[in-house]
Amino acid sequence: MTSVREADLTDFPFILPLSRDSFSPYGHYDLSIARWFLTPGTYTFVCEKEANGKVCCGFIMFALMRDEQDGETVLEIMAIAVSKEYRRQGIGSELIKFVKQFNEDSPAGGKPMKIRLSVAETNQVGRSFFEKCGFRVVAEAPWLYPAGQKALRMEF
Ligand SMILES: CC(C)(COP(=O)(O)OP(=O)(O)OC[C@H]1O[C@@H](n2cnc3c(N)ncnc32)[C@H](O)[C@@H]1OP(=O)(O)O)[C@@H](O)C(=O)NCCC(=O)NCCS
């Protein structure tokens, strides 16, 4: 059985090494993850699995921000990762489902927000995963990941 709860500082020893392990092909994200975690308006949730007590197996971080183009409030997923030993068991999908529900429950201006994210062009697993979750590539982002990969913008 799995459940999702809001993360707190005691989850750092889980979130930081998982981020390092998951995002190192794209750059050094430790400081960014820590800074985003502490930024008001950014939300971090962890997924726990019941296995002789609760074990953290994944996290998602997102923020509500203003779209540069049309000024509307959008929900931006900044990071999602699942521990290697728990991948391909539906944990990532559960975290995305949670965010979609959060969006339904916290509408900006009375309607759910656009949900968007960036994924490295080379991250085939991430792209397949987000596509399976209903996201579509809408553009190439006008920036590169620190390690040089192109970034694709995806929206739901
Ligand atoms: C991307 C990630 C979060 C997916 O988490 P997960 O818990 O393994 O995903 P799920 O089990 O919910 O998978 C849902 C669907 O995504 C697709 N998918 C997931 N992993 C895949 C893989 N390795 N290869 C191909 N498709 C994959 C499949 O369609 C899968 O459905 P299926 O298992 O019924 O075929 C996980 O692989 C991860 O942490 N990757 C490293 C971090 C990362 O790249 N994050 C995204 C950029 S921020």
The ligand as a Gaussian input file, in Angstrom:
#p B3LYP/6-31G(d) Opt

LIG

0 1
 C       10.521000       8.851000     -14.577000
 C       10.234000       8.138000     -13.241000
 C        9.837000       9.187000     -12.202000
 C        9.057000       7.151000     -13.468000
 O        8.670000       6.634000     -12.205000
 P        8.026000       5.140000     -12.078000
 O        7.470000       5.006000     -10.723000
 O        9.039000       4.135000     -12.501000
 O        6.878000       5.220000     -13.187000
 P        5.558000       4.278000     -13.310000
 O        5.854000       2.931000     -12.751000
 O        4.409000       5.023000     -12.752000
 O        5.438000       4.181000     -14.906000
 C        4.300000       4.649000     -15.634000
 C        4.551000       4.464000     -17.110000
 O        5.663000       5.268000     -17.543000
 C        6.372000       4.573000     -18.586000
 N        7.710000       4.188000     -18.103000
 C        8.161000       4.232000     -16.829000
 N        9.436000       3.778000     -16.775000
 C        9.765000       3.429000     -18.020000
 C       10.949000       2.871000     -18.615000
 N       12.041000       2.576000     -17.875000
 N       10.960000       2.640000     -19.957000
 C        9.881000       2.924000     -20.716000
 N        8.701000       3.441000     -20.217000
 C        8.669000       3.689000     -18.887000
 C        5.587000       3.307000     -18.869000
 O        4.604000       3.603000     -19.855000
 C        4.919000       3.048000     -17.523000
 O        3.745000       2.272000     -17.615000
 P        3.872000       0.656000     -17.593000
 O        4.771000       0.287000     -16.460000
 O        2.433000       0.224000     -17.405000
 O        4.444000       0.267000     -18.924000
 C       11.469000       7.301000     -12.766000
 O       11.921000       6.487000     -13.833000
 C       12.631000       8.162000     -12.301000
 O       12.717000       8.514000     -11.121000
 N       13.543000       8.539000     -13.224000
 C       14.693000       9.392000     -12.876000
 C       14.289000      10.828000     -12.647000
 C       13.681000      11.469000     -13.891000
 O       14.136000      11.281000     -15.010000
 N       12.614000      12.270000     -13.671000
 C       11.923000      12.964000     -14.757000
 C       12.529000      14.276000     -15.068000
 S       12.294000      15.442000     -13.735000

